[in-house]
Amino acid sequence: MKMRFAPAALVFAAASVTCAVAAQAQDDVVKPQQTVQLKPGSYGCLSKDKLDAVASHEQAGEHQQMQEYFSGFQCLSTPEGQSFRVVQVVGHDIEFVNAANADEQGLWTNDRFIKQ
């Protein structure tokens, strides 16, 4: 009898852990108007499309194509030690501006660059 319930107990335990991890991930979500700092080596792009293109080249190992966005100033390295204000969040992509000004349009980056 006990053996029949063991697999169900394992499924329930796994589901509980999954829910706990999902709840933790939701707590770490960046929200508009939040002030954040970016990790060293992070960058921002003038549009979400440019950020997506750079990320695609980066994942494919196409560093020359990626560098062209920086040479053309379509993407910029972010300064270290600065605070930024989140304008909007789309999935894992974040539009941000310098926290010291009231701009509503900024650069786009990925949430992997946010210091937690």
Phi and psi restraints in degrees (range 20) as a CNS / XPLOR table:
assign (resid 1 and name C) (resid 2 and name N)
       (resid 2 and name CA) (resid 2 and name C) 1.0 -63.5 20.0 2
assign (resid 2 and name N) (resid 2 and name CA)
       (resid 2 and name C) (resid 3 and name N) 1.0 -34.0 20.0 2
assign (resid 2 and name C) (resid 3 and name N)
       (resid 3 and name CA) (resid 3 and name C) 1.0 -65.1 20.0 2
assign (resid 3 and name N) (resid 3 and name CA)
       (resid 3 and name C) (resid 4 and name N) 1.0 -30.2 20.0 2
assign (resid 3 and name C) (resid 4 and name N)
       (resid 4 and name CA) (resid 4 and name C) 1.0 -69.2 20.0 2
assign (resid 4 and name N) (resid 4 and name CA)
       (resid 4 and name C) (resid 5 and name N) 1.0 -31.1 20.0 2
assign (resid 4 and name C) (resid 5 and name N)
       (resid 5 and name CA) (resid 5 and name C) 1.0 -89.0 20.0 2
assign (resid 5 and name N) (resid 5 and name CA)
       (resid 5 and name C) (resid 6 and name N) 1.0 -17.3 20.0 2
assign (resid 5 and name C) (resid 6 and name N)
       (resid 6 and name CA) (resid 6 and name C) 1.0 -59.6 20.0 2
assign (resid 6 and name N) (resid 6 and name CA)
       (resid 6 and name C) (resid 7 and name N) 1.0 -47.6 20.0 2
assign (resid 6 and name C) (resid 7 and name N)
       (resid 7 and name CA) (resid 7 and name C) 1.0 -61.7 20.0 2
assign (resid 7 and name N) (resid 7 and name CA)
       (resid 7 and name C) (resid 8 and name N) 1.0 -37.9 20.0 2
assign (resid 7 and name C) (resid 8 and name N)
       (resid 8 and name CA) (resid 8 and name C) 1.0 -64.9 20.0 2
assign (resid 8 and name N) (resid 8 and name CA)
       (resid 8 and name C) (resid 9 and name N) 1.0 -39.2 20.0 2
assign (resid 8 and name C) (resid 9 and name N)
       (resid 9 and name CA) (resid 9 and name C) 1.0 -64.9 20.0 2
assign (resid 9 and name N) (resid 9 and name CA)
       (resid 9 and name C) (resid 10 and name N) 1.0 -39.0 20.0 2
assign (resid 9 and name C) (resid 10 and name N)
       (resid 10 and name CA) (resid 10 and name C) 1.0 -65.2 20.0 2
assign (resid 10 and name N) (resid 10 and name CA)
       (resid 10 and name C) (resid 11 and name N) 1.0 -41.5 20.0 2
assign (resid 10 and name C) (resid 11 and name N)
       (resid 11 and name CA) (resid 11 and name C) 1.0 -63.1 20.0 2
assign (resid 11 and name N) (resid 11 and name CA)
       (resid 11 and name C) (resid 12 and name N) 1.0 -43.5 20.0 2
assign (resid 11 and name C) (resid 12 and name N)
       (resid 12 and name CA) (resid 12 and name C) 1.0 -62.5 20.0 2
assign (resid 12 and name N) (resid 12 and name CA)
       (resid 12 and name C) (resid 13 and name N) 1.0 -43.8 20.0 2
assign (resid 12 and name C) (resid 13 and name N)
       (resid 13 and name CA) (resid 13 and name C) 1.0 -63.2 20.0 2
assign (resid 13 and name N) (resid 13 and name CA)
       (resid 13 and name C) (resid 14 and name N) 1.0 -42.8 20.0 2
assign (resid 13 and name C) (resid 14 and name N)
       (resid 14 and name CA) (resid 14 and name C) 1.0 -64.2 20.0 2
assign (resid 14 and name N) (resid 14 and name CA)
       (resid 14 and name C) (resid 15 and name N) 1.0 -40.4 20.0 2
assign (resid 14 and name C) (resid 15 and name N)
       (resid 15 and name CA) (resid 15 and name C) 1.0 -64.9 20.0 2
assign (resid 15 and name N) (resid 15 and name CA)
       (resid 15 and name C) (resid 16 and name N) 1.0 -38.6 20.0 2
assign (resid 15 and name C) (resid 16 and name N)
       (resid 16 and name CA) (resid 16 and name C) 1.0 -63.7 20.0 2
assign (resid 16 and name N) (resid 16 and name CA)
       (resid 16 and name C) (resid 17 and name N) 1.0 -43.5 20.0 2
assign (resid 16 and name C) (resid 17 and name N)
       (resid 17 and name CA) (resid 17 and name C) 1.0 -63.7 20.0 2
assign (resid 17 and name N) (resid 17 and name CA)
       (resid 17 and name C) (resid 18 and name N) 1.0 -42.7 20.0 2
assign (resid 17 and name C) (resid 18 and name N)
       (resid 18 and name CA) (resid 18 and name C) 1.0 -60.8 20.0 2
assign (resid 18 and name N) (resid 18 and name CA)
       (resid 18 and name C) (resid 19 and name N) 1.0 -43.4 20.0 2
assign (resid 18 and name C) (resid 19 and name N)
       (resid 19 and name CA) (resid 19 and name C) 1.0 -64.1 20.0 2
assign (resid 19 and name N) (resid 19 and name CA)
       (resid 19 and name C) (resid 20 and name N) 1.0 -40.1 20.0 2
assign (resid 19 and name C) (resid 20 and name N)
       (resid 20 and name CA) (resid 20 and name C) 1.0 -64.8 20.0 2
assign (resid 20 and name N) (resid 20 and name CA)
       (resid 20 and name C) (resid 21 and name N) 1.0 -41.3 20.0 2
assign (resid 20 and name C) (resid 21 and name N)
       (resid 21 and name CA) (resid 21 and name C) 1.0 -65.7 20.0 2
assign (resid 21 and name N) (resid 21 and name CA)
       (resid 21 and name C) (resid 22 and name N) 1.0 -42.2 20.0 2
assign (resid 21 and name C) (resid 22 and name N)
       (resid 22 and name CA) (resid 22 and name C) 1.0 -63.7 20.0 2
assign (resid 22 and name N) (resid 22 and name CA)
       (resid 22 and name C) (resid 23 and name N) 1.0 -40.3 20.0 2
assign (resid 22 and name C) (resid 23 and name N)
       (resid 23 and name CA) (resid 23 and name C) 1.0 -64.6 20.0 2
assign (resid 23 and name N) (resid 23 and name CA)
       (resid 23 and name C) (resid 24 and name N) 1.0 -40.1 20.0 2
assign (resid 23 and name C) (resid 24 and name N)
       (resid 24 and name CA) (resid 24 and name C) 1.0 -64.0 20.0 2
assign (resid 24 and name N) (resid 24 and name CA)
       (resid 24 and name C) (resid 25 and name N) 1.0 -41.5 20.0 2
assign (resid 24 and name C) (resid 25 and name N)
       (resid 25 and name CA) (resid 25 and name C) 1.0 -62.8 20.0 2
assign (resid 25 and name N) (resid 25 and name CA)
       (resid 25 and name C) (resid 26 and name N) 1.0 -36.8 20.0 2
assign (resid 25 and name C) (resid 26 and name N)
       (resid 26 and name CA) (resid 26 and name C) 1.0 -67.0 20.0 2
assign (resid 26 and name N) (resid 26 and name CA)
       (resid 26 and name C) (resid 27 and name N) 1.0 -31.9 20.0 2
assign (resid 26 and name C) (resid 27 and name N)
       (resid 27 and name CA) (resid 27 and name C) 1.0 -67.1 20.0 2
assign (resid 27 and name N) (resid 27 and name CA)
       (resid 27 and name C) (resid 28 and name N) 1.0 -26.7 20.0 2
assign (resid 27 and name C) (resid 28 and name N)
       (resid 28 and name CA) (resid 28 and name C) 1.0 -89.6 20.0 2
assign (resid 28 and name N) (resid 28 and name CA)
       (resid 28 and name C) (resid 29 and name N) 1.0 3.8 20.0 2
assign (resid 28 and name C) (resid 29 and name N)
       (resid 29 and name CA) (resid 29 and name C) 1.0 -69.2 20.0 2
assign (resid 29 and name N) (resid 29 and name CA)
       (resid 29 and name C) (resid 30 and name N) 1.0 136.3 20.0 2
assign (resid 29 and name C) (resid 30 and name N)
       (resid 30 and name CA) (resid 30 and name C) 1.0 -81.6 20.0 2
assign (resid 30 and name N) (resid 30 and name CA)
       (resid 30 and name C) (resid 31 and name N) 1.0 139.8 20.0 2
assign (resid 30 and name C) (resid 31 and name N)
       (resid 31 and name CA) (resid 31 and name C) 1.0 -122.1 20.0 2
assign (resid 31 and name N) (resid 31 and name CA)
       (resid 31 and name C) (resid 32 and name N) 1.0 152.6 20.0 2
assign (resid 31 and name C) (resid 32 and name N)
       (resid 32 and name CA) (resid 32 and name C) 1.0 -55.3 20.0 2
assign (resid 32 and name N) (resid 32 and name CA)
       (resid 32 and name C) (resid 33 and name N) 1.0 146.6 20.0 2
assign (resid 32 and name C) (resid 33 and name N)
       (resid 33 and name CA) (resid 33 and name C) 1.0 76.3 20.0 2
assign (resid 33 and name N) (resid 33 and name CA)
       (resid 33 and name C) (resid 34 and name N) 1.0 -6.5 20.0 2
assign (resid 33 and name C) (resid 34 and name N)
       (resid 34 and name CA) (resid 34 and name C) 1.0 -72.7 20.0 2
assign (resid 34 and name N) (resid 34 and name CA)
       (resid 34 and name C) (resid 35 and name N) 1.0 142.6 20.0 2
assign (resid 34 and name C) (resid 35 and name N)
       (resid 35 and name CA) (resid 35 and name C) 1.0 -95.0 20.0 2
assign (resid 35 and name N) (resid 35 and name CA)
       (resid 35 and name C) (resid 36 and name N) 1.0 131.1 20.0 2
assign (resid 35 and name C) (resid 36 and name N)
       (resid 36 and name CA) (resid 36 and name C) 1.0 -134.3 20.0 2
assign (resid 36 and name N) (resid 36 and name CA)
       (resid 36 and name C) (resid 37 and name N) 1.0 164.5 20.0 2
assign (resid 36 and name C) (resid 37 and name N)
       (resid 37 and name CA) (resid 37 and name C) 1.0 -119.4 20.0 2
assign (resid 37 and name N) (resid 37 and name CA)
       (resid 37 and name C) (resid 38 and name N) 1.0 149.9 20.0 2
assign (resid 37 and name C) (resid 38 and name N)
       (resid 38 and name CA) (resid 38 and name C) 1.0 -104.0 20.0 2
assign (resid 38 and name N) (resid 38 and name CA)
       (resid 38 and name C) (resid 39 and name N) 1.0 151.1 20.0 2
assign (resid 38 and name C) (resid 39 and name N)
       (resid 39 and name CA) (resid 39 and name C) 1.0 -70.2 20.0 2
assign (resid 39 and name N) (resid 39 and name CA)
       (resid 39 and name C) (resid 40 and name N) 1.0 154.8 20.0 2
assign (resid 39 and name C) (resid 40 and name N)
       (resid 40 and name CA) (resid 40 and name C) 1.0 -58.7 20.0 2
assign (resid 40 and name N) (resid 40 and name CA)
       (resid 40 and name C) (resid 41 and name N) 1.0 142.0 20.0 2
assign (resid 40 and name C) (resid 41 and name N)
       (resid 41 and name CA) (resid 41 and name C) 1.0 86.0 20.0 2
assign (resid 41 and name N) (resid 41 and name CA)
       (resid 41 and name C) (resid 42 and name N) 1.0 4.5 20.0 2
assign (resid 41 and name C) (resid 42 and name N)
       (resid 42 and name CA) (resid 42 and name C) 1.0 -82.7 20.0 2
assign (resid 42 and name N) (resid 42 and name CA)
       (resid 42 and name C) (resid 43 and name N) 1.0 165.7 20.0 2
assign (resid 42 and name C) (resid 43 and name N)
       (resid 43 and name CA) (resid 43 and name C) 1.0 -147.4 20.0 2
assign (resid 43 and name N) (resid 43 and name CA)
       (resid 43 and name C) (resid 44 and name N) 1.0 162.8 20.0 2
assign (resid 43 and name C) (resid 44 and name N)
       (resid 44 and name CA) (resid 44 and name C) 1.0 -132.5 20.0 2
assign (resid 44 and name N) (resid 44 and name CA)
       (resid 44 and name C) (resid 45 and name N) 1.0 152.1 20.0 2
assign (resid 44 and name C) (resid 45 and name N)
       (resid 45 and name CA) (resid 45 and name C) 1.0 -121.5 20.0 2
assign (resid 45 and name N) (resid 45 and name CA)
       (resid 45 and name C) (resid 46 and name N) 1.0 155.3 20.0 2
assign (resid 45 and name C) (resid 46 and name N)
       (resid 46 and name CA) (resid 46 and name C) 1.0 -64.9 20.0 2
assign (resid 46 and name N) (resid 46 and name CA)
       (resid 46 and name C) (resid 47 and name N) 1.0 -21.4 20.0 2
assign (resid 46 and name C) (resid 47 and name N)
       (resid 47 and name CA) (resid 47 and name C) 1.0 -146.6 20.0 2
assign (resid 47 and name N) (resid 47 and name CA)
       (resid 47 and name C) (resid 48 and name N) 1.0 161.8 20.0 2
assign (resid 47 and name C) (resid 48 and name N)
       (resid 48 and name CA) (resid 48 and name C) 1.0 -65.1 20.0 2
assign (resid 48 and name N) (resid 48 and name CA)
       (resid 48 and name C) (resid 49 and name N) 1.0 -35.7 20.0 2
assign (resid 48 and name C) (resid 49 and name N)
       (resid 49 and name CA) (resid 49 and name C) 1.0 -61.2 20.0 2
assign (resid 49 and name N) (resid 49 and name CA)
       (resid 49 and name C) (resid 50 and name N) 1.0 -42.0 20.0 2
assign (resid 49 and name C) (resid 50 and name N)
       (resid 50 and name CA) (resid 50 and name C) 1.0 -67.3 20.0 2
assign (resid 50 and name N) (resid 50 and name CA)
       (resid 50 and name C) (resid 51 and name N) 1.0 -39.5 20.0 2
assign (resid 50 and name C) (resid 51 and name N)
       (resid 51 and name CA) (resid 51 and name C) 1.0 -61.4 20.0 2
assign (resid 51 and name N) (resid 51 and name CA)
       (resid 51 and name C) (resid 52 and name N) 1.0 -44.2 20.0 2
assign (resid 51 and name C) (resid 52 and name N)
       (resid 52 and name CA) (resid 52 and name C) 1.0 -61.7 20.0 2
assign (resid 52 and name N) (resid 52 and name CA)
       (resid 52 and name C) (resid 53 and name N) 1.0 -40.2 20.0 2
assign (resid 52 and name C) (resid 53 and name N)
       (resid 53 and name CA) (resid 53 and name C) 1.0 -66.2 20.0 2
assign (resid 53 and name N) (resid 53 and name CA)
       (resid 53 and name C) (resid 54 and name N) 1.0 -44.0 20.0 2
assign (resid 53 and name C) (resid 54 and name N)
       (resid 54 and name CA) (resid 54 and name C) 1.0 -63.5 20.0 2
assign (resid 54 and name N) (resid 54 and name CA)
       (resid 54 and name C) (resid 55 and name N) 1.0 -43.0 20.0 2
assign (resid 54 and name C) (resid 55 and name N)
       (resid 55 and name CA) (resid 55 and name C) 1.0 -62.5 20.0 2
assign (resid 55 and name N) (resid 55 and name CA)
       (resid 55 and name C) (resid 56 and name N) 1.0 -38.4 20.0 2
assign (resid 55 and name C) (resid 56 and name N)
       (resid 56 and name CA) (resid 56 and name C) 1.0 -64.3 20.0 2
assign (resid 56 and name N) (resid 56 and name CA)
       (resid 56 and name C) (resid 57 and name N) 1.0 -44.7 20.0 2
assign (resid 56 and name C) (resid 57 and name N)
       (resid 57 and name CA) (resid 57 and name C) 1.0 -65.0 20.0 2
assign (resid 57 and name N) (resid 57 and name CA)
       (resid 57 and name C) (resid 58 and name N) 1.0 -38.9 20.0 2
assign (resid 57 and name C) (resid 58 and name N)
       (resid 58 and name CA) (resid 58 and name C) 1.0 -63.2 20.0 2
assign (resid 58 and name N) (resid 58 and name CA)
       (resid 58 and name C) (resid 59 and name N) 1.0 -45.6 20.0 2
assign (resid 58 and name C) (resid 59 and name N)
       (resid 59 and name CA) (resid 59 and name C) 1.0 -65.1 20.0 2
assign (resid 59 and name N) (resid 59 and name CA)
       (resid 59 and name C) (resid 60 and name N) 1.0 -31.9 20.0 2
assign (resid 59 and name C) (resid 60 and name N)
       (resid 60 and name CA) (resid 60 and name C) 1.0 -83.9 20.0 2
assign (resid 60 and name N) (resid 60 and name CA)
       (resid 60 and name C) (resid 61 and name N) 1.0 -3.5 20.0 2
assign (resid 60 and name C) (resid 61 and name N)
       (resid 61 and name CA) (resid 61 and name C) 1.0 75.4 20.0 2
assign (resid 61 and name N) (resid 61 and name CA)
       (resid 61 and name C) (resid 62 and name N) 1.0 19.1 20.0 2
assign (resid 61 and name C) (resid 62 and name N)
       (resid 62 and name CA) (resid 62 and name C) 1.0 -92.6 20.0 2
assign (resid 62 and name N) (resid 62 and name CA)
       (resid 62 and name C) (resid 63 and name N) 1.0 75.0 20.0 2
assign (resid 62 and name C) (resid 63 and name N)
       (resid 63 and name CA) (resid 63 and name C) 1.0 -68.8 20.0 2
assign (resid 63 and name N) (resid 63 and name CA)
       (resid 63 and name C) (resid 64 and name N) 1.0 -32.3 20.0 2
assign (resid 63 and name C) (resid 64 and name N)
       (resid 64 and name CA) (resid 64 and name C) 1.0 -64.6 20.0 2
assign (resid 64 and name N) (resid 64 and name CA)
       (resid 64 and name C) (resid 65 and name N) 1.0 -45.9 20.0 2
assign (resid 64 and name C) (resid 65 and name N)
       (resid 65 and name CA) (resid 65 and name C) 1.0 -64.9 20.0 2
assign (resid 65 and name N) (resid 65 and name CA)
       (resid 65 and name C) (resid 66 and name N) 1.0 -37.8 20.0 2
assign (resid 65 and name C) (resid 66 and name N)
       (resid 66 and name CA) (resid 66 and name C) 1.0 -64.0 20.0 2
assign (resid 66 and name N) (resid 66 and name CA)
       (resid 66 and name C) (resid 67 and name N) 1.0 -43.0 20.0 2
assign (resid 66 and name C) (resid 67 and name N)
       (resid 67 and name CA) (resid 67 and name C) 1.0 -63.0 20.0 2
assign (resid 67 and name N) (resid 67 and name CA)
       (resid 67 and name C) (resid 68 and name N) 1.0 -29.3 20.0 2
assign (resid 67 and name C) (resid 68 and name N)
       (resid 68 and name CA) (resid 68 and name C) 1.0 -60.2 20.0 2
assign (resid 68 and name N) (resid 68 and name CA)
       (resid 68 and name C) (resid 69 and name N) 1.0 -32.1 20.0 2
assign (resid 68 and name C) (resid 69 and name N)
       (resid 69 and name CA) (resid 69 and name C) 1.0 -67.8 20.0 2
assign (resid 69 and name N) (resid 69 and name CA)
       (resid 69 and name C) (resid 70 and name N) 1.0 -32.4 20.0 2
assign (resid 69 and name C) (resid 70 and name N)
       (resid 70 and name CA) (resid 70 and name C) 1.0 -80.0 20.0 2
assign (resid 70 and name N) (resid 70 and name CA)
       (resid 70 and name C) (resid 71 and name N) 1.0 -37.3 20.0 2
assign (resid 70 and name C) (resid 71 and name N)
       (resid 71 and name CA) (resid 71 and name C) 1.0 -64.2 20.0 2
assign (resid 71 and name N) (resid 71 and name CA)
       (resid 71 and name C) (resid 72 and name N) 1.0 -35.3 20.0 2
assign (resid 71 and name C) (resid 72 and name N)
       (resid 72 and name CA) (resid 72 and name C) 1.0 -88.0 20.0 2
assign (resid 72 and name N) (resid 72 and name CA)
       (resid 72 and name C) (resid 73 and name N) 1.0 7.2 20.0 2
assign (resid 72 and name C) (resid 73 and name N)
       (resid 73 and name CA) (resid 73 and name C) 1.0 58.5 20.0 2
assign (resid 73 and name N) (resid 73 and name CA)
       (resid 73 and name C) (resid 74 and name N) 1.0 28.7 20.0 2
assign (resid 73 and name C) (resid 74 and name N)
       (resid 74 and name CA) (resid 74 and name C) 1.0 -84.8 20.0 2
assign (resid 74 and name N) (resid 74 and name CA)
       (resid 74 and name C) (resid 75 and name N) 1.0 -21.2 20.0 2
assign (resid 74 and name C) (resid 75 and name N)
       (resid 75 and name CA) (resid 75 and name C) 1.0 -134.2 20.0 2
assign (resid 75 and name N) (resid 75 and name CA)
       (resid 75 and name C) (resid 76 and name N) 1.0 146.4 20.0 2
assign (resid 75 and name C) (resid 76 and name N)
       (resid 76 and name CA) (resid 76 and name C) 1.0 -134.4 20.0 2
assign (resid 76 and name N) (resid 76 and name CA)
       (resid 76 and name C) (resid 77 and name N) 1.0 146.8 20.0 2
assign (resid 76 and name C) (resid 77 and name N)
       (resid 77 and name CA) (resid 77 and name C) 1.0 -70.9 20.0 2
assign (resid 77 and name N) (resid 77 and name CA)
       (resid 77 and name C) (resid 78 and name N) 1.0 142.3 20.0 2
assign (resid 77 and name C) (resid 78 and name N)
       (resid 78 and name CA) (resid 78 and name C) 1.0 -90.8 20.0 2
assign (resid 78 and name N) (resid 78 and name CA)
       (resid 78 and name C) (resid 79 and name N) 1.0 143.7 20.0 2
assign (resid 78 and name C) (resid 79 and name N)
       (resid 79 and name CA) (resid 79 and name C) 1.0 -71.0 20.0 2
assign (resid 79 and name N) (resid 79 and name CA)
       (resid 79 and name C) (resid 80 and name N) 1.0 145.0 20.0 2
assign (resid 79 and name C) (resid 80 and name N)
       (resid 80 and name CA) (resid 80 and name C) 1.0 -79.4 20.0 2
assign (resid 80 and name N) (resid 80 and name CA)
       (resid 80 and name C) (resid 81 and name N) 1.0 150.2 20.0 2
assign (resid 80 and name C) (resid 81 and name N)
       (resid 81 and name CA) (resid 81 and name C) 1.0 78.2 20.0 2
assign (resid 81 and name N) (resid 81 and name CA)
       (resid 81 and name C) (resid 82 and name N) 1.0 6.5 20.0 2
assign (resid 81 and name C) (resid 82 and name N)
       (resid 82 and name CA) (resid 82 and name C) 1.0 -96.1 20.0 2
assign (resid 82 and name N) (resid 82 and name CA)
       (resid 82 and name C) (resid 83 and name N) 1.0 152.3 20.0 2
assign (resid 82 and name C) (resid 83 and name N)
       (resid 83 and name CA) (resid 83 and name C) 1.0 -101.0 20.0 2
assign (resid 83 and name N) (resid 83 and name CA)
       (resid 83 and name C) (resid 84 and name N) 1.0 140.2 20.0 2
assign (resid 83 and name C) (resid 84 and name N)
       (resid 84 and name CA) (resid 84 and name C) 1.0 -126.8 20.0 2
assign (resid 84 and name N) (resid 84 and name CA)
       (resid 84 and name C) (resid 85 and name N) 1.0 149.5 20.0 2
assign (resid 84 and name C) (resid 85 and name N)
       (resid 85 and name CA) (resid 85 and name C) 1.0 -104.7 20.0 2
assign (resid 85 and name N) (resid 85 and name CA)
       (resid 85 and name C) (resid 86 and name N) 1.0 131.6 20.0 2
assign (resid 85 and name C) (resid 86 and name N)
       (resid 86 and name CA) (resid 86 and name C) 1.0 -76.2 20.0 2
assign (resid 86 and name N) (resid 86 and name CA)
       (resid 86 and name C) (resid 87 and name N) 1.0 127.8 20.0 2
assign (resid 86 and name C) (resid 87 and name N)
       (resid 87 and name CA) (resid 87 and name C) 1.0 -92.2 20.0 2
assign (resid 87 and name N) (resid 87 and name CA)
       (resid 87 and name C) (resid 88 and name N) 1.0 -50.4 20.0 2
assign (resid 87 and name C) (resid 88 and name N)
       (resid 88 and name CA) (resid 88 and name C) 1.0 -152.7 20.0 2
assign (resid 88 and name N) (resid 88 and name CA)
       (resid 88 and name C) (resid 89 and name N) 1.0 159.5 20.0 2
assign (resid 88 and name C) (resid 89 and name N)
       (resid 89 and name CA) (resid 89 and name C) 1.0 -128.2 20.0 2
assign (resid 89 and name N) (resid 89 and name CA)
       (resid 89 and name C) (resid 90 and name N) 1.0 128.7 20.0 2
assign (resid 89 and name C) (resid 90 and name N)
       (resid 90 and name CA) (resid 90 and name C) 1.0 -128.3 20.0 2
assign (resid 90 and name N) (resid 90 and name CA)
       (resid 90 and name C) (resid 91 and name N) 1.0 101.9 20.0 2
assign (resid 90 and name C) (resid 91 and name N)
       (resid 91 and name CA) (resid 91 and name C) 1.0 64.3 20.0 2
assign (resid 91 and name N) (resid 91 and name CA)
       (resid 91 and name C) (resid 92 and name N) 1.0 -120.8 20.0 2
assign (resid 91 and name C) (resid 92 and name N)
       (resid 92 and name CA) (resid 92 and name C) 1.0 -97.8 20.0 2
assign (resid 92 and name N) (resid 92 and name CA)
       (resid 92 and name C) (resid 93 and name N) 1.0 3.6 20.0 2
assign (resid 92 and name C) (resid 93 and name N)
       (resid 93 and name CA) (resid 93 and name C) 1.0 -99.0 20.0 2
assign (resid 93 and name N) (resid 93 and name CA)
       (resid 93 and name C) (resid 94 and name N) 1.0 141.4 20.0 2
assign (resid 93 and name C) (resid 94 and name N)
       (resid 94 and name CA) (resid 94 and name C) 1.0 -130.5 20.0 2
assign (resid 94 and name N) (resid 94 and name CA)
       (resid 94 and name C) (resid 95 and name N) 1.0 130.1 20.0 2
assign (resid 94 and name C) (resid 95 and name N)
       (resid 95 and name CA) (resid 95 and name C) 1.0 -93.7 20.0 2
assign (resid 95 and name N) (resid 95 and name CA)
       (resid 95 and name C) (resid 96 and name N) 1.0 133.1 20.0 2
assign (resid 95 and name C) (resid 96 and name N)
       (resid 96 and name CA) (resid 96 and name C) 1.0 -139.1 20.0 2
assign (resid 96 and name N) (resid 96 and name CA)
       (resid 96 and name C) (resid 97 and name N) 1.0 157.2 20.0 2
assign (resid 96 and name C) (resid 97 and name N)
       (resid 97 and name CA) (resid 97 and name C) 1.0 -134.0 20.0 2
assign (resid 97 and name N) (resid 97 and name CA)
       (resid 97 and name C) (resid 98 and name N) 1.0 166.6 20.0 2
assign (resid 97 and name C) (resid 98 and name N)
       (resid 98 and name CA) (resid 98 and name C) 1.0 -62.4 20.0 2
assign (resid 98 and name N) (resid 98 and name CA)
       (resid 98 and name C) (resid 99 and name N) 1.0 133.9 20.0 2
assign (resid 98 and name C) (resid 99 and name N)
       (resid 99 and name CA) (resid 99 and name C) 1.0 -65.7 20.0 2
assign (resid 99 and name N) (resid 99 and name CA)
       (resid 99 and name C) (resid 100 and name N) 1.0 -18.6 20.0 2
assign (resid 99 and name C) (resid 100 and name N)
       (resid 100 and name CA) (resid 100 and name C) 1.0 -83.0 20.0 2
assign (resid 100 and name N) (resid 100 and name CA)
       (resid 100 and name C) (resid 101 and name N) 1.0 -4.9 20.0 2
assign (resid 100 and name C) (resid 101 and name N)
       (resid 101 and name CA) (resid 101 and name C) 1.0 -125.9 20.0 2
assign (resid 101 and name N) (resid 101 and name CA)
       (resid 101 and name C) (resid 102 and name N) 1.0 173.6 20.0 2
assign (resid 101 and name C) (resid 102 and name N)
       (resid 102 and name CA) (resid 102 and name C) 1.0 -103.5 20.0 2
assign (resid 102 and name N) (resid 102 and name CA)
       (resid 102 and name C) (resid 103 and name N) 1.0 17.5 20.0 2
assign (resid 102 and name C) (resid 103 and name N)
       (resid 103 and name CA) (resid 103 and name C) 1.0 -56.3 20.0 2
assign (resid 103 and name N) (resid 103 and name CA)
       (resid 103 and name C) (resid 104 and name N) 1.0 149.0 20.0 2
assign (resid 103 and name C) (resid 104 and name N)
       (resid 104 and name CA) (resid 104 and name C) 1.0 -112.2 20.0 2
assign (resid 104 and name N) (resid 104 and name CA)
       (resid 104 and name C) (resid 105 and name N) 1.0 -7.4 20.0 2
assign (resid 104 and name C) (resid 105 and name N)
       (resid 105 and name CA) (resid 105 and name C) 1.0 -122.1 20.0 2
assign (resid 105 and name N) (resid 105 and name CA)
       (resid 105 and name C) (resid 106 and name N) 1.0 132.8 20.0 2
assign (resid 105 and name C) (resid 106 and name N)
       (resid 106 and name CA) (resid 106 and name C) 1.0 -142.5 20.0 2
assign (resid 106 and name N) (resid 106 and name CA)
       (resid 106 and name C) (resid 107 and name N) 1.0 -150.3 20.0 2
assign (resid 106 and name C) (resid 107 and name N)
       (resid 107 and name CA) (resid 107 and name C) 1.0 -99.5 20.0 2
assign (resid 107 and name N) (resid 107 and name CA)
       (resid 107 and name C) (resid 108 and name N) 1.0 158.1 20.0 2
assign (resid 107 and name C) (resid 108 and name N)
       (resid 108 and name CA) (resid 108 and name C) 1.0 -107.6 20.0 2
assign (resid 108 and name N) (resid 108 and name CA)
       (resid 108 and name C) (resid 109 and name N) 1.0 139.7 20.0 2
assign (resid 108 and name C) (resid 109 and name N)
       (resid 109 and name CA) (resid 109 and name C) 1.0 -142.3 20.0 2
assign (resid 109 and name N) (resid 109 and name CA)
       (resid 109 and name C) (resid 110 and name N) 1.0 178.4 20.0 2
assign (resid 109 and name C) (resid 110 and name N)
       (resid 110 and name CA) (resid 110 and name C) 1.0 -103.8 20.0 2
assign (resid 110 and name N) (resid 110 and name CA)
       (resid 110 and name C) (resid 111 and name N) 1.0 148.6 20.0 2
assign (resid 110 and name C) (resid 111 and name N)
       (resid 111 and name CA) (resid 111 and name C) 1.0 -65.0 20.0 2
assign (resid 111 and name N) (resid 111 and name CA)
       (resid 111 and name C) (resid 112 and name N) 1.0 -12.0 20.0 2
assign (resid 111 and name C) (resid 112 and name N)
       (resid 112 and name CA) (resid 112 and name C) 1.0 -67.8 20.0 2
assign (resid 112 and name N) (resid 112 and name CA)
       (resid 112 and name C) (resid 113 and name N) 1.0 -16.8 20.0 2
assign (resid 112 and name C) (resid 113 and name N)
       (resid 113 and name CA) (resid 113 and name C) 1.0 -89.8 20.0 2
assign (resid 113 and name N) (resid 113 and name CA)
       (resid 113 and name C) (resid 114 and name N) 1.0 -4.6 20.0 2
assign (resid 113 and name C) (resid 114 and name N)
       (resid 114 and name CA) (resid 114 and name C) 1.0 -78.6 20.0 2
assign (resid 114 and name N) (resid 114 and name CA)
       (resid 114 and name C) (resid 115 and name N) 1.0 130.9 20.0 2
assign (resid 114 and name C) (resid 115 and name N)
       (resid 115 and name CA) (resid 115 and name C) 1.0 -74.5 20.0 2
assign (resid 115 and name N) (resid 115 and name CA)
       (resid 115 and name C) (resid 116 and name N) 1.0 133.5 20.0 2
